[in-house]
Amino acid sequence: MPKPILISGAGLSGLLLARSLRSSNIPFELYERDQAGSSRSQGYRIRLSSQGLNALEAVLSSEAYADFKAGCSDNGSGQILGYDAITMEEKHFGGGGPPKGGGQVLGVDRAFLRNQLLRGIEEVTHFNKVCTGYEVSSEGVTARFADGTTSPNGSMLVGADGVYSKITKQLTGNQLKVYDTGARMIHGSAPRAAYEPLARGRFAAFSITDNSDERKKIAMITNVRDEPNSTHFGFVLVGGPGTFSAPNDDISLTGQAAVDIAVNVTKDWAEGVRPILREQKVDEAAFLKMSTSDPKGIPGWTNEPRVTIMGDAVHAMTPGKWMPTTLRDVD
């Protein structure tokens, strides 16, 4: 029997790779640091252009792809409807328009997509496994985990375990760096009633805090849609460098502490937007930083035929570029 391909990381790229291997009858074992597929409560909504959709369709069965699309909302051309957060006037802020090359744009809950990709591969997915490195021999490759265990001998190891991947650090000799852009984000979720003053479709509410620097904006992006069964809609509050931060720059903040920051930095916003911040679910709130790869490009390293990396483990990207690129890594 052939040795399995070992995958570290059950994020979207790792899961899609696993589904691709399954469709080709290639054995694999998938290892994930989370304790369960539902461990992360932050199920923010992501925008999928035709590039990401094509990658999903190429891997999933027609039935699985239909199930995935049934859980999406149609964003039409992908156009973002803009509001001035102070006056509630509609504005065009640029960006978010039709994707290059045309094609459909869908919105989907990240947690929903992750759960869809987990379907059918549960028996070879191992949770609570934090990969700390690997060993290569003439027989194959073995992954090491923080709990002191090791994987079976595999034919190949794929690091799809994010920006802090220990596989990336070992493979590249710590050459691959991730840089903090200075931008900060707060993810949240609020009852659909809080969104009633807003038009259906995607929207962005902006508050410019420093007119001399266009980067210093605070924007809230969400997807208000006609889904009768949806009781809550998610949002992401994004601030450019220097607009807001967490105490002691603690980016691990969740819960009420993250809610309080979101409410405070938007205290001068119009009442048409404020209920979204005030009424958000405490257990969904999370403070995040925005990281990216070296703007000079990815450095080279000595090739190891049995080990490779993908997704954020090799090219951390800001939101918008990350999703389709991550999925195309598998395609």
Buried (B, 14 or more C-beta within 10 A) or exposed (E): EEBBBBBBBBBBBBBBBBBBBBEEEEBBBBBBBBEEBEEEBBBBBBBBBBBBBBBBBBBBEEEBBEEBBEBBBEBEBBBBBBBBBBEBEEBEBEEBEEBEEEBBBBBBBBBBBBBBBBBEBEEBBBBBBBBBBBEBEEEBBBBBBEEEEEBEBBBBBBBBBBBEBBBBBBBBEEEBEBEEBBBBBBBBBBBBEBBEBBEEBBBBBBBBBEEEEEEBBBBBBBBBBEEEEBEBBBBBBBBBBBBBBBEEEEBEBBBEBBBEBBBEBBEEBBEBBBBBBEBBBEEBBBBBBBBBBBEEEEEEEEEBEBBBBBBBBBBBBEBBEBBBBBBBBBB
